């Protein structure tokens, strides 16, 4: 078996509401069986839309650049570069970039996830 090294820039970037997303580690490109990993870029002032949950597993995000806030199951907390956040299985969540630079975030999913595993909540947003 060879080592799977994936250059993020070699992966197709999806233009989704509030962010650009690349599925960096998947079963297809890395042979991953128990997890997936994505990188998202969130422009200043933008929020990942719509709020969503992962009914089949957990997500951990790690903020690589920028700062902002997360909404998890109705609670809001600030986040900044170097913060990790657990989005528990089934909990509705969102992320917003409040900095004046692009926010870059590594997103880890276990078990493996893709957009087809998301459940969306159009009526959920950050409180004013």
C-alpha positions as CSV (number, residue, x, y, z in Angstrom):
1,X,0.0,0.0,0.0
2,X,1.3,3.4,-0.9
3,X,1.1,6.6,1.3
4,X,-1.8,8.8,0.3
5,X,-0.6,12.4,0.0
6,X,-3.2,14.7,-1.4
7,X,-2.4,18.3,-2.5
8,X,-5.4,20.4,-1.6
9,X,-4.9,22.5,-4.8
10,X,-5.3,19.3,-6.9
11,X,-8.9,18.7,-5.6
12,X,-11.9,20.3,-7.3
13,X,-13.3,23.3,-5.4
14,X,-17.0,23.5,-5.0
15,X,-18.7,27.0,-4.8
16,X,-21.3,26.5,-2.1
17,X,-23.4,29.1,-0.2
18,X,-21.1,31.0,2.1
19,X,-18.0,29.0,1.4
20,X,-15.7,27.3,-1.1
21,X,-15.2,23.6,-0.3
22,X,-12.6,20.9,-1.3
23,X,-13.0,17.3,-0.3
24,X,-9.3,16.7,0.4
25,X,-9.5,13.1,1.9
26,X,-12.1,10.7,0.7
27,X,-12.4,7.0,-0.1
28,X,-12.1,7.8,-3.8
29,X,-8.9,9.8,-3.7
30,X,-7.1,8.5,-0.6
31,X,-8.7,5.1,0.2
32,X,-10.0,6.5,3.6
33,X,-12.4,4.0,5.1
34,X,-13.4,5.6,8.5
35,X,-13.2,9.4,7.9
36,X,-13.3,12.2,5.4
37,X,-11.6,15.6,5.5
38,X,-12.5,18.9,3.7
39,X,-11.1,22.4,3.6
40,X,-13.4,25.3,3.4
41,X,-12.7,29.0,2.7
42,X,-15.1,31.6,4.1
43,X,-14.9,35.2,2.8
44,X,-15.0,38.0,5.3
45,X,-18.5,38.6,6.7
46,X,-19.9,35.4,5.2
47,X,-21.5,32.5,7.0
48,X,-21.7,28.8,6.0
49,X,-25.3,28.4,4.8
50,X,-27.7,26.9,5.5
51,X,-27.4,25.7,9.1
52,X,-27.0,21.9,8.9
53,X,-26.4,18.8,10.9
54,X,-24.7,15.4,10.3
55,X,-27.3,12.8,11.4
56,X,-24.8,9.9,10.9
57,X,-21.6,11.2,12.6
58,X,-19.5,13.9,14.1
59,X,-17.6,16.8,12.6
60,X,-14.5,18.5,14.1
61,X,-13.4,21.8,12.6
62,X,-10.0,23.4,13.1
63,X,-9.7,27.1,12.3
64,X,-6.5,27.7,10.3
65,X,-7.0,31.4,9.7
66,X,-9.4,34.2,10.6
67,X,-11.9,34.5,13.5
68,X,-15.6,34.4,13.9
69,X,-18.3,32.5,15.7
70,X,-20.0,29.1,15.7
71,X,-23.6,28.3,16.4
72,X,-24.1,24.8,17.8
73,X,-27.6,23.6,18.9
74,X,-28.7,27.2,19.7
75,X,-25.5,28.2,21.5
76,X,-23.0,30.8,20.1
77,X,-19.3,30.8,20.9
78,X,-16.4,32.8,19.4
79,X,-13.6,31.0,17.5
80,X,-10.2,32.1,16.2
81,X,-7.1,30.7,14.5
82,X,-6.0,27.6,16.5
83,X,-9.5,26.7,17.8
84,X,-11.1,23.3,17.3
85,X,-14.8,22.8,17.6
86,X,-16.7,19.5,17.9
87,X,-20.1,19.4,16.1
88,X,-21.8,16.4,17.8
89,X,-23.8,13.9,15.8
90,X,-27.2,15.4,14.8
91,X,-26.6,18.9,16.3
92,X,-27.5,21.8,14.1
93,X,-24.5,24.1,13.4
94,X,-23.2,27.1,11.5
95,X,-19.9,29.0,11.1
96,X,-19.5,32.8,10.4
97,X,-16.3,34.7,9.5
98,X,-16.2,38.0,11.4
99,X,-12.6,38.8,10.4
100,X,-11.4,41.0,7.6
101,X,-9.4,38.2,6.1
102,X,-10.5,34.9,4.5
103,X,-11.2,32.2,7.1
104,X,-9.7,28.8,6.3
105,X,-11.0,25.8,8.1
106,X,-10.1,22.1,8.1
107,X,-13.2,19.9,8.6
108,X,-12.9,16.3,9.7
109,X,-15.8,13.8,9.6
110,X,-16.2,10.4,11.1
111,X,-17.7,8.2,9.9
112,X,-17.1,9.4,6.3
113,X,-19.4,12.2,5.1
114,X,-20.3,14.0,2.0
115,X,-22.9,16.6,1.1
116,X,-25.4,13.8,0.6
117,X,-25.1,13.1,4.3
118,X,-26.0,16.7,5.4
119,X,-29.4,17.6,6.8
120,X,-30.2,21.3,6.1
121,X,-32.2,23.8,8.3
122,X,-33.0,26.9,6.2
123,X,-34.9,28.6,9.1
124,X,-31.9,28.5,11.6
125,X,-29.5,31.5,11.8
126,X,-27.3,33.3,14.2
127,X,-29.3,35.5,16.7
128,X,-29.2,39.2,15.9
